[in-house]
Amino acid sequence: MKKILLALAAVVCMASVSFSQGKKAKAKDAAPAVKTAPAAKPAAAPAVKTKADGTPDMRYKANKEAAKPAGPLKKDGTPDMRYKANKNAAKSKG
């Protein structure tokens, strides 16, 4: 019985592998790529440089300054939540 189940599982695995993403060649031949003129760059660069996922890129000085807390810091560099300025900043972020 175990041999039959093992053989059946092997057949199912081989069948599923044979159906995976094998027909991309037809899509290339069907429509040739049409090149268009490159879009004009915006006049002003955005103030906040972002990564591909949309989060601010912390390698830039402007982004580091924008992320600084408004009030005093603890010794480890995190905002001290005993102060009103830091509490208000945390509420407005999220």
C-alpha positions in Angstrom: 0.0 0.0 0.0 2.9 2.4 0.8 4.5 1.7 -2.5 1.3 2.6 -4.4 0.9 5.9 -2.5 4.5 6.8 -3.0 4.2 6.1 -6.7 1.0 8.1 -7.0 2.6 11.0 -5.1 5.6 10.9 -7.5 3.3 11.0 -10.6 1.4 14.0 -9.1 4.7 15.8 -8.5 6.0 15.2 -12.0 2.7 16.3 -13.5 2.7 19.6 -11.5 6.3 20.3 -12.5 5.5 19.8 -16.2 2.8 22.5 -16.1 4.8 25.3 -14.5 5.6 28.4 -16.6 6.8 26.9 -19.8 5.0 28.9 -22.5 6.8 32.3 -22.5 8.3 32.0 -26.0 4.9 32.5 -27.7 4.3 35.7 -25.8 7.6 37.2 -27.1 6.8 36.4 -30.7 3.2 37.7 -30.6 3.8 41.4 -30.2 7.0 43.3 -30.8 8.0 45.9 -28.2 7.2 49.5 -29.1 9.6 52.0 -27.8 8.3 55.4 -26.8 10.2 58.6 -26.0 11.4 58.9 -22.4 9.2 60.9 -20.1 10.5 64.4 -19.1 12.0 64.6 -15.6 10.1 66.7 -13.1 11.4 70.2 -12.6 12.0 69.8 -8.8 13.3 66.7 -7.1 11.1 65.4 -4.2 12.1 66.7 -0.8 12.1 63.2 0.6 14.2 60.5 -1.1 12.4 57.2 -0.8 13.4 53.6 -1.4 11.5 51.3 -3.8 9.0 50.2 -1.2 8.1 53.9 -0.4 9.9 54.3 3.0 12.3 57.2 3.5 15.9 56.4 2.6 17.9 57.1 5.7 21.2 57.5 3.9 20.2 61.1 3.1 20.7 63.9 5.6 17.3 65.5 5.0 15.5 62.3 5.9 17.6 61.8 9.0 16.7 65.3 10.2 13.0 64.8 9.5 13.0 61.6 11.6 14.5 63.3 14.7 12.1 63.5 17.6 10.9 67.0 18.7 11.8 66.7 22.4 14.5 65.3 24.6 16.2 61.9 24.1 17.1 59.2 26.5 20.8 58.0 26.8 20.2 55.3 24.2 18.9 57.8 21.6 15.2 57.0 21.7 12.6 59.8 22.4 11.8 60.3 26.1 8.1 59.7 26.3 7.8 61.6 29.6 7.8 64.9 27.6 4.7 66.3 25.9 6.6 67.1 22.6 7.5 63.5 22.1 4.1 62.2 23.0 2.4 64.5 20.5 4.9 63.5 17.7 4.2 59.8 18.4 0.5 60.3 18.2 0.7 62.2 14.9 2.9 59.5 13.2 0.6 56.6 13.6 
